Amino acid sequence: MPYKTSYKAHSTLTSKGQITLPVVLRRRWDLKPGDRLDFTLEDDGRVVLRKWVRRSILDIGEMLPPLPSLTEEEIDAAVVRAARDKGEP
């Protein structure tokens, strides 16, 4: 479904502080009961609503730069330096 540049709908706040998210948005974001949403209040008073996406550490790992390869000697030296910096003997 192609996205419009803007979308406008109304919802009523209940006495418990709840709102109903319009079905168009629930379908567009493929929201199911129990899904989480993030609300961000902008400085200009706008509220930005985003679907909260939990990602696996395996997915995030692909986005990170590779870690440098260290030798055992380099690791041992780093441990000794860290202990010395903490004041341990």
C-alpha positions in Angstrom: 0.0 0.0 0.0 1.6 3.3 -1.0 1.9 5.8 1.9 0.4 9.2 1.8 2.6 12.0 3.0 0.1 12.8 5.8 -2.8 11.2 7.5 -5.4 12.7 9.8 -7.8 11.0 12.2 -9.6 11.6 15.5 -9.6 9.6 18.6 -11.3 10.3 22.0 -9.4 10.0 25.3 -11.2 7.8 27.8 -11.4 8.5 31.6 -8.6 6.0 32.0 -6.3 7.9 29.6 -6.7 5.5 26.8 -7.2 6.1 23.0 -8.1 3.9 20.1 -5.5 3.9 17.4 -7.3 4.1 14.0 -7.5 0.9 12.1 -5.7 2.5 9.1 -2.6 3.0 11.3 -2.9 -0.4 13.0 -3.0 -2.1 9.6 -0.2 0.0 8.1 2.1 -0.8 11.0 0.9 -4.4 11.3 0.1 -3.9 15.0 -1.2 -6.7 17.1 -2.6 -6.7 20.6 0.4 -6.4 23.0 2.6 -4.5 20.6 4.3 -1.5 22.1 4.4 2.1 20.8 6.8 5.0 21.6 5.5 8.5 22.1 8.0 11.4 21.7 7.0 14.9 22.7 8.8 17.4 20.4 9.8 20.9 21.5 7.2 22.4 19.2 4.4 20.5 21.0 4.0 17.7 18.3 3.8 14.1 19.5 5.6 11.5 17.3 4.3 8.0 17.6 6.4 5.1 16.5 6.0 1.3 16.5 8.5 -0.1 19.1 10.5 -2.8 17.5 12.4 -5.3 19.5 15.4 -6.6 17.6 17.5 -9.6 18.3 21.1 -8.9 19.3 22.1 -11.0 16.2 20.3 -8.4 14.0 21.9 -5.5 15.7 25.3 -7.1 15.6 25.3 -6.9 11.8 25.0 -3.1 12.1 28.1 -2.7 14.3 31.6 -2.4 13.0 33.8 -5.5 13.5 35.7 -5.8 16.7 39.5 -5.6 16.5 41.4 -8.9 17.0 43.5 -9.0 20.1 46.2 -11.4 21.1 46.2 -13.0 24.6 49.1 -10.8 25.5 47.2 -7.6 24.6 44.2 -8.8 26.6 46.4 -9.6 29.6 48.1 -6.2 29.4 44.7 -4.5 29.3 43.5 -6.4 32.4 46.7 -5.5 34.3 46.2 -1.8 33.3 42.6 -1.8 34.3 43.4 -3.3 37.7 46.2 -0.8 38.2 43.9 2.1 37.3 41.4 0.9 40.0 44.2 0.8 42.5 44.3 -3.0 42.9 47.7 -4.7 43.5 
